[in-house]
Amino acid sequence: MRRRRKTKILATLGPASNTPAMMRALFDAGVDVFRINMSHTSHEMLAKMHADLRALAEEVGRPIGILCDLQGPKIRLGKLCGGPRMLKEDERIKLVLGETSDKPEEIPIPHPEIFQAIKQKHALLIDDGKVRLRLLRKGDTFAEAVVEVAGEIKDRKGVNMPDTLLPMSAMTPKDRADLDAALQLGVDWIALSFVQRPEDVAELKKIVAGRAGVLAKIEKPKALASLQGILELADALMVARGDLGVEMPLERVPGLQKQITRAARKAGKPVVVATQMLESMILSPMPTRAEVSDVATAVFDGADAVMLSAESASGSYPVEAVQTMDRIACSVEEDELYHSIIESQRGVPEKTTPDAIMAAVHEVTQTIEARAIVCWTKSGITAMRAARERSQAPIIAPTPSIETARRLCLVWGTHSVITEDIRDFDDMVKRASQIARQEGFAQAGERIVITAGVPLGTTGATNMLRVAFVTDDEEQRA
């Protein structure tokens, strides 16, 4: 079974989709990786969904990726004395440290980190930015602010601070417990929320210790200021447009999406575009024209994957949402302008042997119109380098590692095949031809490009390119 498109689809599981029957329907519709959001998932449910997805992979005979998304810190207001309160423009208010206050004029915030880090003129956004405050002055346990955007505030509403680098870890005690549970089960990717600096990613990488890929969610302005450092440490990025759109002017988000996507592509690491991609399909069987254009833009930009959140987790039309995303991606990739746009975004290869080989693989593949690129890989690095080039030919990634095969489900253009390790050079060429034909990518007499590291099995040492003709079974036996 192979996908018609190279862009991958990541779908969130939830009440509308967490049964084995719905998982199968979503996979058949086009899902490559399933996301489990730990903000709404117990450890028991995590284990059940993980087991159901692994059983589904056995049933369909294809690797399926599982991404566990950690909740991260949630900064919220405390309990307001007197209930909801309407704030007026230019009104001066007092914020106090605590879970509650017995004074109606005070707004409690139970987070000492805020009072430690916030500075004069910094903004505080309440309830996804519906209310905006600007700090005037502060003490250790209080702050005074002026209302710039009026509105109603209520108990426990979220607080965003786009100007402030908060002195807190990206992982809470809950996240650490969730992470332990996920790693024990053997999930393929861990998504980290609330990333502000490279040290946040380094902290998670140290705990994960290679047992899963680490995906950093870029959702805060402070992360953008340290994007290169974060990218060096993370195994993948997510453009989390929802939170970016709260903490930054909305009109900047499309440009930032392109910047983050191109930075990840240049680094050869997967990048996911997420949030509100087909939002109207939570309640409607059809998307808006603007949503279709939004998904198409991410595909034209060369994103590795596009993601569904509430559309597949709690919406009324989860299967239809996946089918719609699949059709959009297929249509864009067949567009006559697609390959010229993707090609124009290619970067200059780094001055290393593996990068030079992959640049050559791309040129040879394009020149001879090879049917597929076969990347023998143990760690997945060779296949990811091939994906960075965004060649027109699909990438077949034979690997003896089931963990590598699952992680590559997130990577653009890759089709993983779990197989025994290769014995020698002749075996590599023979089995590459066999796999390309059996998986439906090439027929006898057509050409494929093969790449690997020599000595065989050397991780990350891609240094060999071979063009081969696909043979049929009789020729191979002869």
C-alpha positions as CSV (number, residue, x, y, z in Angstrom):
1,M,0.0,0.0,0.0
2,R,1.4,3.4,-1.0
3,R,0.2,7.0,-0.8
4,R,-0.3,9.0,-4.0
5,R,1.2,12.1,-2.3
6,K,4.5,13.0,-0.7
7,T,3.1,15.4,1.9
8,K,2.2,13.5,5.1
9,I,-1.0,13.9,7.1
10,L,-1.0,14.0,10.9
11,A,-4.3,13.6,12.6
12,T,-5.3,14.0,16.3
13,L,-7.2,11.3,18.1
14,G,-10.0,12.2,20.4
15,P,-13.6,11.3,21.4
16,A,-14.7,11.3,17.7
17,S,-11.9,9.0,16.5
18,N,-10.3,6.9,19.2
19,T,-11.9,3.6,18.4
20,P,-10.2,0.9,16.4
21,A,-12.8,1.2,13.7
22,M,-12.3,4.9,13.3
23,M,-8.5,4.6,13.4
24,R,-8.8,2.2,10.5
25,A,-11.1,4.5,8.6
26,L,-8.7,7.5,9.2
27,F,-5.7,5.4,8.0
28,D,-7.6,4.3,4.9
29,A,-8.5,8.0,4.3
30,G,-4.8,9.0,4.4
31,V,-3.5,9.5,7.9
32,D,0.3,8.7,8.2
33,V,0.9,9.7,11.8
34,F,-1.6,9.9,14.7
35,R,-1.3,12.5,17.4
36,I,-2.3,11.9,21.0
37,N,-2.8,15.1,22.9
38,M,-1.9,14.6,26.6
39,S,-3.9,17.7,27.6
40,H,-6.9,15.5,27.3
41,T,-5.6,12.0,27.7
42,S,-5.1,9.7,30.7
43,H,-2.3,7.2,30.8
44,E,-4.8,4.4,30.5
45,M,-6.3,5.9,27.4
46,L,-2.8,6.5,26.0
47,A,-1.9,2.9,26.5
48,K,-5.2,1.7,24.8
49,M,-4.8,4.0,21.8
50,H,-1.2,3.0,21.4
51,A,-2.1,-0.7,21.5
52,D,-4.9,-0.2,19.0
53,L,-2.6,1.7,16.6
54,R,0.1,-0.9,16.8
55,A,-2.5,-3.6,16.1
56,L,-3.8,-1.6,13.1
57,A,-0.2,-1.4,11.7
58,E,0.0,-5.2,11.9
59,E,-3.3,-5.5,10.2
60,V,-2.5,-3.2,7.3
61,G,1.1,-4.3,7.0
62,R,2.4,-0.7,7.0
63,P,4.3,1.3,9.7
64,I,2.2,3.9,11.4
65,G,3.7,6.8,13.4
66,I,2.5,7.8,16.8
67,L,3.2,11.3,18.2
68,C,2.6,12.1,21.9
69,D,2.0,15.8,22.4
70,L,3.0,17.1,25.9
71,Q,0.7,19.7,27.4
72,G,3.4,22.1,28.7
73,P,2.8,24.8,31.4
74,K,-0.6,26.5,31.4
75,I,-0.5,30.0,32.8
76,R,-4.0,31.0,34.0
77,L,-5.8,33.6,36.1
78,G,-6.8,32.6,39.6
79,K,-10.4,32.7,41.0
80,L,-11.9,36.2,40.7
81,C,-13.6,37.7,43.7
82,G,-17.2,38.4,42.7
83,G,-17.1,36.3,39.5
84,P,-16.6,37.5,35.9
85,R,-15.5,41.1,35.5
86,M,-15.7,43.6,32.6
87,L,-12.5,45.6,32.0
88,K,-12.7,49.0,30.3
89,E,-10.2,50.6,28.0
90,D,-7.6,52.7,29.8
91,E,-8.7,51.3,33.2
92,R,-5.9,50.8,35.7
93,I,-6.0,47.4,37.4
94,K,-3.9,45.5,40.0
95,L,-2.6,42.0,39.5
96,V,-1.7,40.1,42.7
97,L,0.1,36.8,43.3
98,G,-2.2,34.1,44.5
99,E,-5.0,31.6,43.7
100,T,-7.6,34.1,44.8
101,S,-8.2,37.5,46.4
102,D,-10.9,38.8,48.7
103,K,-10.8,42.2,46.9
104,P,-13.0,42.6,43.8
105,E,-10.7,45.1,42.3
106,E,-7.7,42.7,42.3
107,I,-6.9,40.1,39.6
108,P,-5.1,37.0,41.1
109,I,-2.5,35.1,39.1
110,P,-1.0,32.0,40.9
111,H,2.3,32.1,39.1
112,P,5.3,33.7,40.8
113,E,7.4,33.4,37.6
114,I,5.3,36.1,36.1
115,F,6.1,38.6,38.8
116,Q,9.8,37.7,38.6
117,A,10.2,38.1,34.8
118,I,7.7,40.7,33.6
119,K,9.0,44.2,32.9
120,Q,7.6,47.6,32.3
121,K,5.7,48.0,29.1
122,H,5.4,44.2,28.6
123,A,2.0,42.9,27.4
124,L,-0.3,40.4,29.1
125,L,-2.9,38.8,27.0
126,I,-6.0,37.1,28.6
127,D,-8.3,34.6,27.0
128,D,-6.4,34.0,23.7
129,G,-5.7,37.8,23.4
130,K,-9.4,38.9,23.7
131,V,-8.2,41.2,26.5
132,R,-4.8,43.0,26.4
133,L,-3.0,44.7,29.3
134,R,0.2,46.7,29.4
135,L,2.4,46.7,32.5
136,L,3.0,50.0,34.3
137,R,5.0,48.9,37.3
138,K,5.5,45.8,39.5
139,G,6.7,44.5,42.9
140,D,7.5,41.0,44.0
141,T,3.9,40.0,44.5
142,F,1.9,42.5,42.6
143,A,1.8,44.5,39.4
144,E,-0.2,47.4,38.0
145,A,-1.3,47.5,34.4
146,V,-3.5,49.5,32.0
147,V,-6.2,48.0,29.8
148,E,-5.4,48.4,26.1
149,V,-8.1,46.1,24.7
150,A,-11.3,45.9,26.8
151,G,-13.3,42.8,27.5
152,E,-14.7,40.4,30.0
153,I,-12.4,38.2,32.1
154,K,-13.4,35.0,34.0
155,D,-11.9,32.5,36.4
156,R,-9.0,30.4,35.1
157,K,-8.7,32.0,31.7
158,G,-5.4,31.6,30.0
159,V,-2.6,34.3,30.1
160,N,0.0,34.8,27.4
161,M,3.0,37.0,27.7
162,P,4.6,37.5,24.3
163,D,7.3,40.0,25.4
164,T,8.5,38.0,28.5
165,L,11.0,35.2,28.7
166,L,9.6,33.2,31.6
167,P,12.0,31.5,34.0
168,M,10.3,28.1,33.9
169,S,10.8,24.7,32.3
170,A,8.9,23.7,29.3
171,M,7.9,20.5,31.2
172,T,5.7,20.4,34.3
173,P,5.5,17.4,36.7
174,K,2.5,16.2,34.7
175,D,4.5,16.4,31.5
176,R,7.3,14.3,33.0
177,A,4.9,11.6,34.1
178,D,3.2,11.6,30.7
179,L,6.6,11.4,29.0
180,D,7.6,8.4,31.1
181,A,4.4,6.6,30.2
182,A,4.8,7.4,26.5
183,L,8.4,6.3,26.4
184,Q,7.6,3.0,28.2
185,L,5.0,2.3,25.5
186,G,7.4,3.1,22.7
187,V,5.8,6.1,20.9
188,D,7.7,7.4,17.9
189,W,7.6,11.2,18.4
190,I,7.4,13.5,21.4
191,A,6.1,17.0,20.8
192,L,7.3,19.7,23.3
193,S,5.0,22.7,24.0
194,F,6.0,26.0,25.5
195,V,9.5,26.1,23.9
196,Q,11.2,29.4,24.5
197,R,14.9,28.5,24.1
198,P,17.3,25.7,23.0
199,E,17.8,24.6,26.6
200,D,14.1,23.5,26.7
201,V,14.7,21.1,23.8
202,A,18.0,19.9,25.3
203,E,16.3,19.1,28.6
204,L,13.8,16.8,26.8
205,K,16.4,15.3,24.5
206,K,18.4,14.2,27.5
207,I,15.5,12.4,29.1
208,V,14.4,10.8,25.8
209,A,17.9,9.6,25.0
210,G,17.1,8.6,21.5
211,R,14.1,6.5,22.3
212,A,11.8,8.8,20.2
213,G,12.1,11.7,17.9
214,V,11.8,15.2,19.6
215,L,9.5,17.7,17.8
216,A,9.7,21.3,19.0
217,K,6.5,23.3,18.7
218,I,7.2,26.9,17.6
219,E,4.4,28.8,19.3
220,K,6.1,31.6,21.2
221,P,7.9,34.8,20.0
222,K,10.9,33.9,22.2
223,A,11.3,30.7,20.3
224,L,11.6,32.5,17.0
225,A,14.5,34.6,18.4
226,S,16.3,31.3,19.1
227,L,15.0,29.3,16.1
228,Q,18.5,28.2,14.8
229,G,19.6,27.0,18.2
230,I,16.3,25.1,18.7
231,L,16.5,23.6,15.2
232,E,20.0,22.3,15.8
233,L,18.8,20.3,18.8
234,A,15.3,19.3,17.7
235,D,14.6,16.4,15.4
236,A,11.5,18.2,13.9
237,L,9.5,21.4,14.2
238,M,5.9,22.3,14.3
239,V,4.5,25.6,13.2
240,A,1.9,26.0,15.9
241,R,-0.1,28.8,14.3
242,G,-2.8,29.0,17.0
243,D,-0.6,30.2,19.8
244,L,1.6,32.2,17.4
245,G,-1.5,34.1,16.3
246,V,-2.3,34.9,19.9
247,E,1.1,36.2,20.9
248,M,1.9,37.9,17.6
249,P,0.0,40.1,15.1
250,L,-2.1,37.7,12.9
251,E,-0.8,39.2,9.7
252,R,2.8,38.1,10.6
253,V,1.9,34.4,11.0
254,P,1.9,33.5,7.2
255,G,5.3,34.9,6.7
256,L,6.6,33.2,9.9
257,Q,5.1,29.9,8.6
258,K,7.3,30.2,5.5
259,Q,10.4,31.2,7.4
260,I,10.1,28.3,9.8
261,T,9.3,25.8,7.0
262,R,12.3,26.9,5.0
263,A,14.6,26.9,8.0
264,A,13.6,23.3,8.8
265,R,13.9,22.2,5.1
266,K,17.4,23.7,4.9
267,A,18.4,21.8,8.0
268,G,16.9,18.6,6.6
269,K,14.4,18.1,9.4
270,P,10.7,17.5,9.2
271,V,8.4,20.4,9.6
272,V,4.6,20.2,10.4
273,V,2.1,23.0,9.7
274,A,-0.7,22.9,12.3
275,T,-3.8,24.5,13.7
276,Q,-7.2,25.5,12.2
277,M,-6.3,24.1,8.8
278,L,-9.8,22.8,8.1
279,E,-11.5,24.4,11.2
280,S,-15.0,24.7,9.7
281,M,-15.0,20.9,9.1
282,I,-15.5,20.4,12.8
283,L,-19.2,21.1,12.1
284,S,-19.4,21.0,8.3
285,P,-18.7,18.2,5.8
286,M,-17.2,20.8,3.5
287,P,-14.3,23.2,4.1
288,T,-14.3,26.9,3.2
289,R,-12.4,28.0,0.0
290,A,-9.9,29.9,2.3
291,E,-9.1,26.7,4.2
292,V,-8.4,24.8,1.0
293,S,-6.1,27.5,0.0
294,D,-4.4,27.5,3.4
295,V,-3.7,23.7,3.2
296,A,-2.5,24.1,-0.4
297,T,-0.1,26.9,0.6
298,A,1.6,24.6,3.2
299,V,2.0,21.9,0.5
300,F,3.4,24.4,-2.0
301,D,5.9,25.6,0.7
302,G,7.1,22.0,0.9
303,A,6.0,21.2,4.5
304,D,6.6,17.6,5.4
305,A,3.2,17.2,7.0
306,V,-0.1,19.1,7.6
307,M,-2.1,18.5,10.8
308,L,-5.7,18.1,11.9
309,S,-6.6,18.9,15.5
310,A,-10.2,19.2,16.6
311,E,-11.3,18.4,13.0
312,S,-10.3,14.7,13.6
313,A,-10.4,14.6,17.5
314,S,-13.8,15.9,18.3
315,G,-15.4,17.0,15.0
316,S,-18.5,15.6,13.3
317,Y,-16.6,14.7,10.1
318,P,-13.1,13.3,10.9
319,V,-12.9,10.9,8.0
320,E,-14.1,13.6,5.5
321,A,-11.6,16.1,6.9
322,V,-8.7,13.6,6.2
323,Q,-10.1,12.8,2.8
324,T,-10.3,16.5,2.0
325,M,-6.7,17.1,3.1
326,D,-5.6,14.1,1.0
327,R,-7.3,15.5,-2.1
328,I,-5.8,18.9,-1.6
329,A,-2.3,17.6,-1.2
330,C,-2.6,15.3,-4.2
331,S,-4.0,18.1,-6.4
332,V,-1.2,20.5,-5.5
333,E,1.5,18.0,-6.0
334,E,0.1,17.3,-9.5
335,D,0.0,21.1,-10.3
336,E,2.3,22.1,-13.1
337,L,3.8,24.8,-11.0
338,Y,4.4,22.7,-7.9
339,H,7.8,21.2,-8.8
340,S,9.2,24.5,-10.1
341,I,8.2,26.2,-6.8
342,I,9.7,23.4,-4.7
343,E,12.9,23.4,-6.8
344,S,13.3,27.2,-6.4
345,Q,13.4,26.7,-2.6
346,R,16.3,24.2,-2.6
347,G,19.3,25.4,-0.7
348,V,23.0,25.0,-1.5
349,P,24.3,21.7,-0.1
350,E,26.6,21.8,2.8
351,K,30.3,20.9,2.2
352,T,30.0,17.3,3.4
353,T,30.2,14.0,1.5
354,P,26.6,13.0,2.4
355,D,25.2,16.3,1.3
356,A,27.1,16.2,-1.9
357,I,26.0,12.7,-2.6
358,M,22.3,13.7,-2.0
359,A,22.6,16.7,-4.3
360,A,24.0,14.4,-7.0
361,V,21.2,11.9,-6.3
362,H,18.7,14.7,-6.9
363,E,20.3,15.8,-10.2
364,V,20.7,12.2,-11.5
365,T,17.1,11.3,-10.6
366,Q,15.8,14.4,-12.4
367,T,18.0,13.9,-15.4
368,I,17.2,10.3,-16.1
369,E,13.6,10.5,-14.8
370,A,14.3,7.7,-12.4
371,R,11.1,6.1,-10.9
372,A,12.3,6.1,-7.3
373,I,15.2,6.8,-5.0
374,V,16.0,3.8,-2.7
375,C,17.8,4.9,0.5
376,W,19.1,2.1,2.6
377,T,19.0,3.4,6.1
378,K,19.2,2.3,9.8
379,S,18.8,5.6,11.5
380,G,16.7,7.3,8.9
381,I,19.3,10.0,8.3
382,T,19.9,9.0,4.6
383,A,16.2,9.1,3.8
384,M,15.8,12.5,5.5
385,R,18.7,13.9,3.5
386,A,17.0,12.7,0.4
387,A,13.7,14.2,1.5
388,R,15.5,17.6,2.0
389,E,16.2,17.7,-1.8
390,R,12.4,17.4,-2.6
391,S,13.0,15.3,-5.8
392,Q,10.1,14.4,-8.0
393,A,10.7,10.7,-7.5
394,P,9.4,9.0,-4.4
395,I,11.8,7.9,-1.7
396,I,11.8,4.3,-0.7
397,A,13.5,3.7,2.7
398,P,14.3,0.0,3.3
399,T,15.4,-0.4,6.9
400,P,15.8,-3.2,9.4
401,S,14.6,-0.9,12.2
402,I,10.8,-0.8,12.9
403,E,11.4,2.3,15.0
404,T,13.1,4.1,12.1
405,A,10.3,3.1,9.7
406,R,7.7,4.6,12.1
407,R,9.6,7.9,12.5
408,L,10.0,8.3,8.8
409,C,6.2,8.3,8.5
410,L,6.4,12.0,9.3
411,V,9.0,12.8,6.6
412,W,8.1,14.1,3.1
413,G,8.1,11.7,0.3
414,T,9.3,8.6,2.2
415,H,7.8,5.1,1.9
416,S,9.4,2.9,4.6
417,V,9.9,-0.8,4.1
418,I,10.9,-3.0,6.9
419,T,13.4,-5.6,5.7
420,E,16.5,-7.6,6.7
421,D,19.8,-5.8,6.6
422,I,21.7,-6.0,3.4
423,R,24.7,-8.4,3.2
424,D,26.8,-6.9,0.4
425,F,26.8,-4.6,-2.6
426,D,25.1,-7.0,-5.0
427,D,22.5,-7.9,-2.4
428,M,21.7,-4.1,-2.0
429,V,21.2,-3.5,-5.7
430,K,19.2,-6.7,-6.2
431,R,16.8,-6.1,-3.3
432,A,16.4,-2.4,-4.1
433,S,15.1,-3.4,-7.5
434,Q,12.9,-6.1,-6.0
435,I,11.4,-3.7,-3.4
436,A,10.8,-0.9,-5.9
437,R,8.9,-3.3,-8.1
438,Q,6.9,-5.1,-5.3
439,E,5.9,-1.9,-3.7
440,G,4.5,-0.6,-7.0
441,F,7.0,2.2,-7.7
442,A,8.7,0.8,-10.8
443,Q,8.4,-1.9,-13.4
444,A,11.0,-4.1,-15.0
445,G,13.2,-2.1,-17.3
446,E,12.8,1.2,-15.5
447,R,15.6,2.9,-13.6
448,I,16.0,3.6,-9.9
449,V,18.7,5.5,-8.0
450,I,20.2,3.7,-5.0
451,T,22.1,5.4,-2.2
452,A,23.6,4.1,1.0
453,G,26.7,4.3,3.2
454,V,29.8,2.2,2.6
455,P,30.9,0.2,4.6
456,L,27.3,-1.0,4.7
457,G,25.4,-0.2,7.9
458,T,27.5,2.8,8.8
459,T,25.1,5.3,10.3
460,G,25.0,8.8,8.7
461,A,27.9,8.0,6.3
462,T,26.0,8.3,3.0
463,N,28.7,8.1,0.3
464,M,27.5,5.9,-2.6
465,L,25.2,6.5,-5.6
466,R,24.2,3.7,-8.0
467,V,21.8,3.8,-11.0
468,A,20.1,0.4,-11.6
469,F,17.5,-1.1,-13.9
470,V,14.6,-2.8,-12.2
471,T,14.5,-6.5,-13.1
472,D,11.7,-9.1,-12.9
473,D,11.8,-12.2,-10.8
474,E,13.0,-14.5,-13.6
475,E,16.0,-12.2,-14.4
476,Q,16.8,-12.1,-10.7
477,R,16.8,-15.9,-10.4
478,A,18.9,-16.2,-13.5
